[in-house]
């Protein structure tokens, strides 16, 4: 297949693109910079220049492809105060893809998130998130819209991603927790730290996206969770050991002050099952788990 991939040079895209190429697919990647374009060319992909805001570019690239994987999300503005703006841009892109792919039976795979799907219990692929007017909820609404494209003869699927898709070079939540620990002089967790986050290695996630674009049935919800739930206290203990820092509990009322922009989510309990995903697509995560990956020292640099 000729697969158009947004976010193709990003953290996940740089795992998805080689996975597709190794499987014999042709990849066309969206690149917003010269550096991104060069990285994609080096990897063996073709390049379309533009951003997720260039809707005509997205439509044209989708129209000339056999399928679309939409990974791009404006994380730069999402986590600097404008999550609503990032989510609204994402919805416009999904709607643009839907216009082009409707009636074609071609695959469309959307990256979404797992946190907040089923508060208080283990989320499964059958769970659908509640949607309200909050900025965070907008991304869930976009995922539901993508699934509804199945009724318009699009083989749409949504891959709900664990909050941490880890691996060497990760600059996401785990790297942020390491940075906060260094700055505060302690490795913290909220309350008793028993709250759990699902996790997955980025290379396992790359394979999941390839399987989804190849064979996920229309309207499929897929969970990119290699591990159902890792206790944040255990994460803090590994970080503390590597940095030689005390591991401490942070009171819930102090979480925002201690963890800065992570304060609103570091205490969320959001375990998620991927049993149905594994059975449907024969997805078998095989790379190291989060704590093992952390223990390798990938996130600590020369100061570890």
C-alpha angles and dihedrals in degrees: 000000000000102000124193112211126191116201085027097153096042130099095283096027091059087060097041096049097056090043090056094043093048088053091056100259126136112237129207112189130198111232126186097183141039090247092054091047091050092049092052093047091050090051090054100256130128117242136229114187118224146074135260087265091063096086096174089054090051092049094049093047092048092048091056095046135080092224144355133228111192111200101145119110127163095247091160092069096028093066097036096063108289107084089142092058092049092048093048091051089050091053092051090052093049091049090051091052090047092055092056100039098044112119094012103095088224121144124260118184120190127195113224137155140270104205113100096019097116112003114206098019143049110288120227132192089261093063118099119199123241111250123213137151096282120118092238091053092057091076091054089050090054091052090052090050090052091052090050089060085079087077088059094055097265117134090227127174136171123218109204106208129213112245089248119046095178138194142120109317095024111154096180134098097323092052088048091053090050090051092049091049091052091048095047097039092232135075105234142195129180120258110323092344092230092127112114136218123197113235140191137183112249092234091056088049090050090057091048092057090050091051090047095054091045101048119350109133118242112279095020122159111206129189119218094202116131088174123034096218138344117198112241089220088062090050090051091050093055091047092048092050093051094046096039091238133138115261109227142175117243117208113244090240090058097045096099092050094046101040099032111199091003091058094093096056110023090086096048117119108214115152114173135194123221096186095117092046092052092049095045098049102019088243110174115182108214107167127095121292123243099265092045090049092049091049090057088069098239093139102047108064123198091328093065 
